Structures are given as C-alpha cells and as structure tokens.
Amino acid sequence: MSNSIYPWQESSWQQLQLLRQRMPHAILFHGAAGIGKSDFIERFAQGLLCEAVLPDGHACGQCASCGWFSQQNHPDYRRVRPEALEDEPPEGEEGDGEAKKTAKSAKAPSKEIKIEQIRNLADFMNISTHRQGLRVVVLYPAEALNMPASNALLKTLEEPPPGTVFLLASNSLDRLLPTILSRCRKFALPMPSHAEALAWLKTQGVPDADSWLREQGGAPLAAMAQAEVGNRDDLEVLLQLLAHPSVEGALKVADKLQKVPLSAQVSWLQRWLYDVFSYKLAGNIRYYPRYQKELASLAGKIHVSRLLAAIKGANERRATADHPLSPKLFLEDMLLEYAACCA
C-alpha cells in the first residue's frame, strides 16, 4: 500500500497528528473489523520513523528510513501479530526461517499472539535506536493476545522503555484486559458511511459491490476480500436454511458446512437474526435485502421473546466458535435451536 490512507480515514488522520506533540507511549486503535485499522497504524508507524516527515504527518517515502520500512527491515520497527497472519518470517529472525517453515508445516499456524513474541521484543527495546529517533512496535489484533502474552505486555506497558511507542489495534475492546486498556490512549476509527464505502469499492472495480458490502456489515475491506474470493456458495447454503428452517435441513446443512469456519457461520446467523429483528420492529433490512420476502415472513411469525433468545444464544456461541469440541455438533446444535425458535 502507498503512503495514502483510505478516504474514510482522512479526518481520523488529521486528529491523530495532534497527539504527536505529546506522544503517548501506547495508542490503542479500535473499531470494526475490515475498515483498514492495520493499514492505518502501519502508515502512522512509518510517519513516526520517517526522517523527513511531510507537513500532513505522512512519511516522505524517499529517506533511508522509508526505504527500510517499505522493505520490511527497519531496525527500529517491529510488527507483532499471530502466526496465522504472517506470510513471511518476522523481521529480525531471518536466520531461522527454514526452521519456522518446517514447524509451520507440522501444525496449523497459531491464531494467538504468544508470550514468546512479547519476550522477543526485550532485546529490541533494550538497545539504542539506530537513527536516534523513536522505536515503534505495532501489534494487532490485540484480542489475539493469549493470557500469558497479555500479562507480559502489561508489564512492558507499565514501565515503557524510553523512546518507544506501541501502536495496537483491536476489533473488540471487551476482549482485552482492563489493565491493558487503562495503560493505552484509546483512539476510535469509525466505520465509513455506506455511500462512502460503496463509492470506494466501485473505484476498486468490485462487482455487485452493494451486496458484498451489506453482507459484510458495511466494512469495505472485508467486502472486497470476499468479492475477490467470489464464492457465496457456503453462505447461500446457510441462508437458504435460515429462510426455510426445518430439523431435517438443519442436520443436512451442519453436515455440509462442518469444514467452513464456524466464526463466519455464527456471524452470518447473527446478521440474519438482526435483519429479522430490525424488520419486525422498523421494517428495515441491513444485511440481506435480497431475502426481503423470507425475512418479512419470519418476522411476522416469530415472537419477540423467542427472537431475543435466539440473538442471545448466537452471541454466546460466538465466544466459543473458535474452539469447538466438534464442529458438526456445534453447527447441529446452533441450527436446530434456530429451527425450534422459528417453529
């Protein structure tokens, strides 16, 4: 990505520059998934390290620091994220790249940020900076920190090394330790308006942009990622069941979709239930307008108390979707409960 930021982030960028006069040691950027938080903080990190930063706070893109940053080998910069998000060995660990590759092939990449990753920052933070400027650590998503890693990070945030800035990003503040929240300056990154996000998607050449955007809850980067995959087959299988619920259908769909990420399926159900509830109360549909007829029919049949119970159940399932004992049983239970709610 270039030095530019997304159109919906312009006002946030200007607001952020005001913090540079008295830079906090840790800033926690928070907002919905799929709106470009990680790109935003990486641009800010480059600006903090730039040796000829522009008046608007963007990096110059020409100095030695910007060259190192673009090549992902800046000596005063570290990025910490789950192994599952890494497509190359972390900076500063080139020597054991082959060992890491072998380890990765033996088991699925971790979705957590582990304590070793936080401990590995110790040497980086205890030596002087290479360019007599700041030292920057970018960490995302912060909710991926497991408990030992959270505690290790907390100790660092309580006694921050001089000249070091932590930039964290989170999709969900309620999944972070209150003690970590209290050590960071919180900075909200808002969701773009539907019109703004849709206009941007169209400039990117995304076909059927409106549907993709609605299905991803208005998050433009998530919409573009899904459009690039271009496959709605699994979603359609689930939506067809939700539109025409039955016990037999629930069991068949659970068998068919058991290898599809459960967190995605719970999100699809949550959005469907939101649309049913929204239509029942106000006649509005946010996520799945192409299913208006079916949503209207269900909204007319389901009692509000049952609908609220189903929404509560889906929210609770979201917390356990990443670690089910059996994906198939998880799906069966979820879909049978939904079918019973609609009976």
C-alpha positions as CSV (number, residue, x, y, z in Angstrom):
1,M,0.0,0.0,0.0
2,S,1.2,3.5,-0.7
3,N,1.5,6.4,1.8
4,S,-2.1,7.3,1.1
5,I,-4.8,6.2,3.6
6,Y,-8.4,5.3,2.9
7,P,-10.8,8.1,2.1
8,W,-12.9,7.5,5.3
9,Q,-9.8,7.8,7.4
10,E,-8.8,11.4,6.5
11,S,-10.4,13.1,9.5
12,S,-9.0,10.5,11.8
13,W,-5.5,11.0,10.4
14,Q,-5.8,14.8,11.0
15,Q,-7.0,14.2,14.5
16,L,-4.2,11.8,15.2
17,Q,-1.5,14.3,14.3
18,L,-2.5,16.4,17.3
19,L,-1.1,13.6,19.5
20,R,2.4,13.9,18.0
21,Q,3.2,17.0,20.1
22,R,2.9,14.9,23.3
23,M,3.2,11.4,22.0
24,P,1.6,8.7,24.3
25,H,3.8,5.6,24.9
26,A,0.9,3.4,23.7
27,I,-2.1,4.1,21.5
28,L,-4.9,1.5,21.1
29,F,-6.8,2.0,17.8
30,H,-10.2,0.4,17.9
31,G,-13.1,-0.1,15.5
32,A,-15.0,-2.7,13.4
33,A,-13.1,-5.4,11.6
34,G,-12.5,-4.8,7.9
35,I,-12.2,-1.0,7.9
36,G,-8.4,-0.7,7.5
37,K,-7.1,-0.3,11.0
38,S,-3.9,-2.2,10.5
39,D,-3.0,-0.3,7.3
40,F,-3.8,2.9,9.1
41,I,-1.4,2.2,12.0
42,E,1.3,1.0,9.7
43,R,1.1,4.3,7.8
44,F,1.3,6.1,11.1
45,A,4.3,4.0,12.2
46,Q,6.1,4.8,9.0
47,G,5.4,8.5,9.6
48,L,6.8,8.4,13.1
49,L,10.0,6.8,11.8
50,C,10.4,9.0,8.7
51,E,13.4,11.3,8.8
52,A,11.7,14.0,6.6
53,V,8.0,13.6,7.5
54,L,5.6,15.8,5.5
55,P,3.6,18.6,7.0
56,D,0.4,16.4,6.9
57,G,2.1,13.7,9.0
58,H,2.7,11.3,6.2
59,A,6.0,9.7,5.5
60,C,8.1,11.2,2.7
61,G,8.7,7.8,1.1
62,Q,12.2,8.9,0.0
63,C,14.5,8.8,3.0
64,A,16.6,5.9,4.2
65,S,14.1,5.1,7.0
66,C,11.2,4.9,4.5
67,G,13.3,2.7,2.3
68,W,13.9,0.2,5.1
69,F,10.3,0.4,6.1
70,S,9.0,-0.4,2.6
71,Q,11.4,-3.4,2.5
72,Q,10.1,-4.6,5.9
73,N,13.6,-4.4,7.5
74,H,13.6,-1.2,9.5
75,P,15.9,-1.7,12.6
76,D,13.7,0.4,14.8
77,Y,10.3,-1.2,13.9
78,R,8.7,-4.4,14.9
79,R,5.3,-5.9,14.0
80,V,3.7,-8.4,16.3
81,R,0.7,-10.5,15.1
82,P,-0.5,-14.1,15.1
83,E,1.5,-16.6,13.1
84,A,-1.7,-17.2,11.0
85,L,-1.4,-13.7,9.7
86,E,2.3,-13.9,8.8
87,D,3.2,-14.7,5.2
88,E,6.9,-14.3,5.8
89,P,9.3,-14.7,8.8
90,P,9.1,-11.8,11.3
91,E,11.6,-9.1,10.9
92,G,14.9,-9.7,12.6
93,E,14.5,-13.5,12.5
94,E,15.7,-14.4,9.0
95,G,18.2,-16.9,10.3
96,D,15.7,-19.4,11.5
97,G,13.2,-19.0,8.6
98,E,13.6,-22.6,7.5
99,A,13.1,-24.0,11.0
100,K,9.9,-21.9,11.3
101,K,8.7,-23.1,7.9
102,T,9.2,-26.7,9.0
103,A,7.4,-26.1,12.3
104,K,4.5,-24.4,10.4
105,S,4.1,-27.3,8.1
106,A,3.8,-29.7,11.0
107,K,0.8,-27.9,12.6
108,A,-1.7,-25.2,11.7
109,P,-0.4,-21.6,12.3
110,S,-1.4,-20.2,15.6
111,K,-4.2,-17.6,15.7
112,E,-2.9,-16.3,19.0
113,I,-0.1,-13.9,19.9
114,K,2.1,-15.9,22.3
115,I,4.3,-14.9,25.2
116,E,7.4,-15.7,23.2
117,Q,6.6,-13.0,20.7
118,I,6.3,-10.4,23.5
119,R,9.5,-11.6,25.2
120,N,11.3,-11.4,21.8
121,L,10.8,-7.6,22.0
122,A,13.1,-7.4,25.0
123,D,16.4,-7.2,23.1
124,F,14.9,-4.8,20.6
125,M,13.8,-2.4,23.3
126,N,16.9,-2.6,25.4
127,I,19.4,-1.4,22.7
128,S,19.6,2.2,21.5
129,T,17.8,3.1,18.3
130,H,19.7,3.1,15.0
131,R,18.7,6.5,13.8
132,Q,18.4,8.4,17.2
133,G,14.6,8.5,16.7
134,L,11.7,6.6,18.0
135,R,11.4,2.9,18.4
136,V,7.9,1.6,17.2
137,V,6.1,-1.6,17.9
138,V,2.8,-2.4,16.0
139,L,0.6,-5.1,17.5
140,Y,-2.7,-6.4,16.0
141,P,-5.2,-7.7,16.6
142,A,-4.7,-7.1,20.3
143,E,-7.5,-9.5,21.3
144,A,-5.3,-12.3,19.8
145,L,-3.0,-12.0,22.8
146,N,-3.3,-15.1,25.0
147,M,-3.3,-14.6,28.7
148,P,0.5,-15.1,29.3
149,A,1.3,-12.7,26.4
150,S,-1.2,-10.2,27.8
151,N,0.4,-10.2,31.2
152,A,3.9,-9.9,29.7
153,L,2.8,-7.0,27.5
154,L,1.2,-5.3,30.5
155,K,4.5,-5.3,32.4
156,T,6.1,-3.6,29.5
157,L,3.3,-1.0,29.2
158,E,3.5,-0.3,33.0
159,E,7.2,0.5,32.6
160,P,7.6,1.6,29.0
161,P,11.2,1.9,27.7
162,P,12.1,5.5,26.8
163,G,11.6,6.4,23.1
164,T,9.3,3.5,22.4
165,V,5.8,3.8,21.1
166,F,3.3,0.9,21.0
167,L,0.6,1.0,18.4
168,L,-2.1,-1.6,19.0
169,A,-5.3,-2.3,17.0
170,S,-8.4,-4.1,18.2
171,N,-11.7,-5.2,16.7
172,S,-13.2,-5.8,20.1
173,L,-12.2,-3.8,23.2
174,D,-14.3,-6.0,25.5
175,R,-12.0,-8.9,24.8
176,L,-8.9,-7.1,26.3
177,L,-7.7,-7.0,29.8
178,P,-9.0,-3.8,31.6
179,T,-5.4,-3.2,32.8
180,I,-4.1,-3.1,29.2
181,L,-6.9,-0.7,28.3
182,S,-6.0,1.6,31.1
183,R,-2.3,1.7,30.0
184,C,-3.2,2.9,26.5
185,R,-4.6,6.0,24.9
186,K,-7.7,4.9,23.1
187,F,-8.3,6.1,19.6
188,A,-11.5,5.2,17.7
189,L,-11.5,4.6,14.0
190,P,-15.1,4.9,12.7
191,M,-16.9,2.8,10.1
192,P,-17.3,4.6,6.8
193,S,-20.8,5.6,5.7
194,H,-22.4,3.1,3.3
195,A,-22.2,5.6,0.4
196,E,-18.6,6.3,1.1
197,A,-17.6,2.7,1.3
198,L,-19.7,1.8,-1.8
199,A,-18.0,4.6,-3.8
200,W,-14.6,3.3,-2.8
201,L,-15.5,-0.3,-3.7
202,K,-16.7,0.8,-7.1
203,T,-13.4,2.6,-7.8
204,Q,-11.7,-0.7,-7.0
205,G,-13.8,-2.4,-9.7
206,V,-15.6,-4.7,-7.2
207,P,-18.7,-6.2,-9.0
208,D,-22.0,-6.3,-7.1
209,A,-20.4,-4.1,-4.6
210,D,-23.6,-3.2,-2.7
211,S,-24.4,-6.8,-1.9
212,W,-20.9,-7.6,-0.7
213,L,-20.8,-4.5,1.4
214,R,-24.1,-5.2,3.1
215,E,-23.2,-8.8,3.8
216,Q,-20.0,-7.7,5.5
217,G,-21.8,-5.2,7.7
218,G,-20.6,-2.1,5.9
219,A,-16.8,-3.0,6.2
220,P,-15.3,-2.2,2.8
221,L,-12.0,-4.1,3.1
222,A,-13.9,-7.2,4.3
223,A,-16.3,-6.8,1.4
224,M,-13.5,-6.5,-1.2
225,A,-11.8,-9.6,0.3
226,Q,-14.9,-11.6,0.0
227,A,-15.6,-10.3,-3.5
228,E,-12.1,-11.4,-4.6
229,V,-12.9,-14.9,-3.4
230,G,-16.1,-14.5,-5.3
231,N,-17.8,-17.5,-3.7
232,R,-21.1,-17.2,-1.9
233,D,-21.9,-20.9,-2.1
234,D,-21.5,-21.7,1.6
235,L,-23.3,-18.5,2.7
236,E,-26.2,-19.3,0.3
237,V,-26.5,-22.9,1.7
238,L,-26.9,-21.4,5.2
239,L,-29.2,-18.6,4.2
240,Q,-31.5,-21.0,2.4
241,L,-31.9,-23.0,5.6
242,L,-32.4,-19.8,7.7
243,A,-35.1,-18.7,5.2
244,H,-36.8,-22.1,5.2
245,P,-35.9,-23.7,8.6
246,S,-36.5,-27.4,9.3
247,V,-35.0,-30.0,11.5
248,E,-34.0,-32.2,8.5
249,G,-32.5,-29.2,6.8
250,A,-30.5,-28.2,9.9
251,L,-28.9,-31.7,10.1
252,K,-28.0,-31.7,6.4
253,V,-26.5,-28.2,6.4
254,A,-24.5,-29.0,9.5
255,D,-23.0,-32.0,7.8
256,K,-22.3,-30.0,4.6
257,L,-20.8,-26.9,6.3
258,Q,-18.8,-28.5,9.1
259,K,-15.5,-27.6,7.5
260,V,-16.5,-23.9,6.9
261,P,-15.1,-21.6,9.7
262,L,-17.6,-21.6,12.5
263,S,-17.0,-18.0,13.5
264,A,-18.1,-16.9,10.0
265,Q,-21.2,-19.0,10.2
266,V,-22.1,-17.6,13.6
267,S,-21.7,-14.1,12.1
268,W,-24.0,-15.0,9.2
269,L,-26.6,-16.2,11.6
270,Q,-26.2,-13.1,13.8
271,R,-26.7,-10.8,10.8
272,W,-29.7,-12.8,9.7
273,L,-31.3,-12.5,13.2
274,Y,-30.5,-8.8,13.2
275,D,-32.4,-8.4,9.9
276,V,-35.4,-10.3,11.2
277,F,-35.5,-8.2,14.4
278,S,-34.9,-5.0,12.5
279,Y,-37.7,-5.8,10.0
280,K,-40.1,-6.8,12.8
281,L,-39.5,-3.5,14.7
282,A,-39.0,-1.0,11.9
283,G,-39.4,-2.6,8.5
284,N,-35.6,-2.2,7.8
285,I,-33.2,-4.8,6.4
286,R,-29.4,-4.1,6.6
287,Y,-27.5,-7.2,5.6
288,Y,-29.6,-9.4,3.3
289,P,-32.1,-7.2,1.3
290,R,-32.2,-9.9,-1.4
291,Y,-34.0,-12.1,1.1
292,Q,-36.6,-9.5,1.9
293,K,-39.6,-11.7,1.3
294,E,-38.3,-14.5,3.5
295,L,-37.2,-12.1,6.3
296,A,-40.6,-10.4,6.3
297,S,-42.4,-13.8,6.6
298,L,-40.2,-14.9,9.5
299,A,-40.6,-11.5,11.2
300,G,-44.3,-11.9,11.1
301,K,-44.2,-15.3,12.7
302,I,-41.6,-15.2,15.4
303,H,-42.5,-13.8,18.8
304,V,-40.1,-11.1,20.0
305,S,-39.2,-13.0,23.2
306,R,-38.1,-16.0,21.1
307,L,-36.2,-13.8,18.7
308,L,-34.3,-12.1,21.6
309,A,-33.5,-15.5,23.0
310,A,-32.1,-16.7,19.6
311,I,-30.0,-13.5,19.3
312,K,-28.6,-14.0,22.8
313,G,-27.8,-17.7,22.0
314,A,-26.0,-16.7,18.8
315,N,-23.9,-14.1,20.7
316,E,-22.9,-16.6,23.3
317,R,-21.9,-19.1,20.6
318,R,-19.6,-16.6,19.0
319,A,-17.4,-16.7,22.1
320,T,-16.8,-20.5,21.7
321,A,-16.8,-20.8,17.8
322,D,-13.1,-20.8,17.5
323,H,-12.6,-23.7,19.8
324,P,-15.4,-26.2,19.5
325,L,-15.1,-29.8,20.6
326,S,-16.9,-30.9,17.4
327,P,-17.7,-28.5,14.5
328,K,-20.5,-30.7,13.3
329,L,-22.2,-31.0,16.7
330,F,-21.7,-27.2,17.2
331,L,-23.5,-26.5,14.0
332,E,-26.2,-29.0,14.6
333,D,-27.0,-27.6,18.0
334,M,-27.0,-24.0,16.6
335,L,-29.2,-24.7,13.6
336,L,-31.6,-27.0,15.5
337,E,-32.0,-24.2,18.1
338,Y,-32.8,-21.8,15.3
339,A,-35.3,-24.1,13.7
340,A,-37.0,-24.6,17.1
341,C,-37.2,-20.8,17.5
342,C,-39.0,-20.5,14.1
343,A,-41.4,-23.4,14.6
